[in-house]
Amino acid sequence: MRHLVFVGSLNREAPYFQGARGVGLGVYAFDEETLETVKLAETDDIDNPTFLSVTPDGSRVYANSEVFAWREGTVSAYRFDRGAGTLAYLNKQPALGSITAHNAVSRDGSKLFVANYGMGSGGPDRSLVVYGFEKDGALTPALASVTHAGTGPDSARQERPHAHSVTEVADNVVVVADLGIDRLVAYRVGADGGLTRLGETALAPGAGPRHAALHPDGRFLFVMNELDSTVVALSLDASGRLSAIDTQPAVPAEARASNHCADIQISPDGRFLYGSNRGHDSIAIFAVDQQTGTLRSVGFEPCGGATPRNLALTPSGRHLFCANQNADRISIFARDEKTGALTDTGKAIAIGTPMCVRIVPDA
């Protein structure tokens, strides 16, 4: 089986990153049988694409630009032509907030949701923004936006709201993980993109929720907490109401003080969770109880590099890619579907400062 692998890499320095050795946006072909990767296209005409989303058919890419000291980030749209092996720029829109951190294409393919982490003050300073699509896939101007308020107990990291990700948990219902206020904030999205706040769920003070993974059956949501290095499991109903079920450490106790969690992914069958640990430089593996949503630690696999920022599973679930930001390497792991265990294949994509990796079938 062949896949398309889309990679965003850092190409502009920022004081909170350790170098910028990337080219920008790249596309690779991956053969799941031979483990061969071949570069198909790349472009350096985008600044710091630290997060990106790809349409299911691989024809369009939406990439955030996170540039330090900009009052607003941007979101850029590209069309990928598999036959020609080209990335064609469509357009970009202002992100209405700084340190643009995450985006997601809606389930129905009609909208793009963008989360802005935000630093300092000034500018539009919006936490969540909704865009539509033109007929050619270009982005419309923002349809709606909202701003969060509040602080958390960690004065260095929670001095203000920091929306870090947005996850669609049911049709037209999204949950924003806000690291700065230790909250998961749920919104209903109208046909016109309008946002109606449904409620919020408080996590442990100082937890710092960053990314989330939805169980395939939609009953559970799993959140990676960056600041206290834990994973929390929550039950989920159709209205977006969340209730905590279980919390587990994402690293061994001795590594917790020097670790910052990053990404979280769930296997296609919903039986295993994978989380990245920056500092411990590992991938945490958890088994998911399919009835209760509770978690059991399976163990930790070295990430094959340093500073594992982002993870991606192939659609088959047979392989996991780990973007090791400070090792200039995307490691490729084989996954045991029965036990959840990972084995480093020794294969990798060599690329400067990889920040985000996304995988779709190569139709």
N, C-alpha and C positions, 0 to 999 in steps of 0.2 A: 504494500500500500504506500502511495506517495502523498506527501503533505507539503503545504506551503508554510514557511516559517518567516514571520515578520519580526524584525528586530529594531528597536530604537536604542541608539547609543549616544553618549554625552559628547558634544563637540564644542561646548563653551564652558569655561571655568566657572565654578561657584565655590564660595568659601566653605560650604558644608559638604562638598564632595572632594575626593582625593584624586584630582586630575580629570582631564577631559581628552581622551585619546580616541574617541569614536568618530565616525563619519556622519552620523545622522540617522537616516532611515534605510534599511536594507531588507531584501527579500531573498530567501533561499528555498531550494527544493530539498526535501528530505525523503529518502527511501527507507521505509521502516524495516525492510528485509535486509538490506546491505549496510544500513546505517550511514550511507554516503550522503553528504550535503554538498550542494552546488549553489554558488551565488548566482542569482538571476538578475538582480537589479539593485541599485543603490543611488541615493541622492544626498548631497550635503547642503541642499538649499533650505533646510529647516533647522532651526535652533533648538538644541537640547530636547529631542522628542523622548521625554522620560516616561511617558505612558501612551499607549495606543490601543485602539480597537480596530477589528477587521470584520467586514461583513462575512456571513457564512460561506459565500461563494468566492471569497478572496479577491473580489474586484475593486473594493474600496477600503481605504485606510484613513482613520481619523486619529491624528497625533497631536498631543499637547506639547506646547513649548514652555518649559519651565526655566526662566532666565532670572537669575538673582538681580535684584534692584529694579526690575520692571514693575510698575504699578499694576500692570495687567499682563497676564500671559496671553497666548493665542492658541487657537485650535485650527489645524490645517487639514484639508481634505485632499486626498490623492486617489487617482485611479490607477490600478495595476492591470497591465495588459500581459497576460501569461504568454500569449503567442509571440509578441514582440519583445518581451522581457524588459518592459519599461514602466517607470513610475511617472505619471503625469500629474502635475499640480493642478488642482481645481480652484480652490480659494482658501481663505482663512477668515476667521472671525475673532474679535477680541473676546477673551475669556471672562471679562467683567470681574476679575479678581487676580491676585498675585499668587505665585508658586502653584501653578495649575497642575494638580496632582493625579487626576484619574478621570477616565471617561468610560462610557458604556453605551452601545447601540441598543435601543429598545427592542423588546421581543418581536414587535410587529414591524420593525425596520423603518419606522416613520420618524424617529427622533434620536438625538444624541444627548445624553446626560453628562454634565461635566462638574467635577468637584474641585474647588480651589482651596488649597491649604491656607494660604494667606499669611503674610508677614507684615509687621508694622501697621501703619494706618494710612488712610488716604486712598483716593481712587474709588471705583465702584464697590470694591470689597464684598462681592457676593460669594456665598458659600456653595450654592448649587445653582446651575444654569441649565436651561433646556433649549435646544436648537432643533429646527426642522431640516429637511433635505429638499433641495431643488430636484428637478427631474433627472439631471445628470449626476446627482450625488453630492453636489456642492452644498455647503452649509448655508442655511438662511441666517439672518440676524437672530439674536436671542429672542425666544418666544416668552420666556418667564424666568424669574430668578428669585432667590430668597437669601437672607443673611442670618446666620446664627449669632447667638450672644452668650456670654458667660466665660468662665475660667475654670481651671482645675487646680489641684493642690501642688503640682509640680511647677514652681514659679519659672523655671527655665524653659519648659516646653509647653506649658499650659497657661500662658499669660493672656490668651485670647482663644477664640474658636479656631480650629484647624480641621476643616472638612477634608478627609483623606481618601474616601472612596464612596461610590454610589453603586448600589446593587438593586436590580429589579427583582423583587421577591414574589410578585404575583403580577398578573396583567395590569399594567398601569399603576402599580404600587412600587415605590422605591424606598430603600433605606440608606441613609447617609451615615457612615461611621465618622464621628467627629472626635479626633484625638484630643483636642484642646479642652473639651467640656465633658469627656467621658460619657458621651451619649450616642445612642443610635436613634436617629430622627427619621420618622416615616412620613411619606407624602403620597397623596394620590395625584396622578398626572392626568389632566383633562385632555380631550381630543385636540384642543387648541394649544396644548403644552402648559396650561395653567397649573399651578401647584397649590394643593390644599393640604395643610399640615394635619396629619392623623394622630400624632402623638409621639412620645419619645420614651426610650428605655434607658435607665441609668445603669451603668456598669460600675465596677469597683472604683473608688476614688484613686486616681493616678494610674488607671489601667492603660489609657491611651489607645482606644480602638483604631485600627488602621485599615485592614482589608477584611473582606467577608467572602464566604463560600456558601452557596445555597445547595442543600441536598436535592438530588434529582427529583424526588417526589414532592418537594416544596414544603415539607413539614418542619424542617429544621434549618437553622442558619448558624454558621460557625464563624466566629470572629477572632482574628489575630490581634492581640493587644501588644502594641510596640513597647510601651514603657515598662510594664511589669512582667513582660515575657510570659504571658499566659494565653491559652485558647479557651474561649467560652462557647458553650453550646446552648442554643436557645430554641424553644418551640415557637412555631409561627402559625398564625391563623390567616384566613383570607383577607382580613382587614389590615394586615400588617402588624398586628399586635404581637409583641415578643415577650417571652417569659424565660428567664435563665433556668437551665437544667443542670449544667455541670461546668466546672472550671478546672483546667488542668495546667500544670507548668509546661512550658514549651521547651525548656532547657533543664539540664541537671542543676541542682541547687547551687553548686559551687560556681557555675558560670553565669548565674542570673544577673549579678551586679554589673557585668561588663557586656551584656547582650542587649540587642535591640531587634525585636522581631520585625518581619517585613510582610511577605506574601503568604497566602493560604489558598490551596486548591483541593478539590475533592475528586476522587476517581469517578469515572462515568457510571459505575454501579452504585455509588454512594457508600461503599463499605470502608473506604480509607481516606484520611485527611493527610495533607502534606503541608508543612509550614517551614519558612526559611528563617534562619537565625543568623543575624549579622553580629559577629563577635565570637560566638561559639562556632561559627562557620559550619553549620550543619543543616540538614533537613530533618525536621521532626516528623515522625510517622505515628498516626493514631488510627486505631480501629474504631468504627462507629457502630454502636448498637442500633440496629435497624428498627427496633420497636420503641426504644426510649430516647434515643439520641445521645446517650452518654458516651464518654470517650475512654479508651484504654490505650496507654502508651505502648507502641510496638518497638520503639527505639529511635536512634539517631544515626543518620548516614552522613559522613563528611561530604561537604558540598562540591568537592572537586576543584576548589579554588579559594577565593576570599571574598567576603561580603556578598552573600547570596541575596540579591535584591528582589528577584522576580522568578516565578516558576510557571511552567506550562506543561500540561499533559497532552499527548497526542489524542485525537478523537477515539482511537481504539483503546486507550488506557495502557498500552504496552510500554510506553516510554515517557519519561519525564525530563524536561529541559530545565536547567538551572542557570540563570544569568548571574555570573559571578563578577560583580562590578569592578572590584579592585584586582582581579586576576586576568582581565581581558580575555575571558573565556566563558563560553556557554557549554557547560558539561551535559552530557547525554547519559541518562540512566535507564537501564532496563528495569521494568517493574513486574514483580510476581503478583499476579492478579488474585491469587489465593491467600497469600500471607501479607501482601502490601509491601514487602521488602524491596529495597532498591539496590541495584548493583551497577557500579560505575562501568560503562562499556569501554572507557578509554577514548571514546570518540568525542569530539567537541567542535564547536565553531569558534575559531580564533577571531576576536573582534574587540576593538578598544572600548573599554568602559561600557559594557552592555547594561542597559537599564530596564528594558522590557522585552519580553518575547511572547508572541502570539502564534498559534498553530491552527490551521484549517485544512480540510482535505483538498488535495489537488485534483479537482474534477476533470 
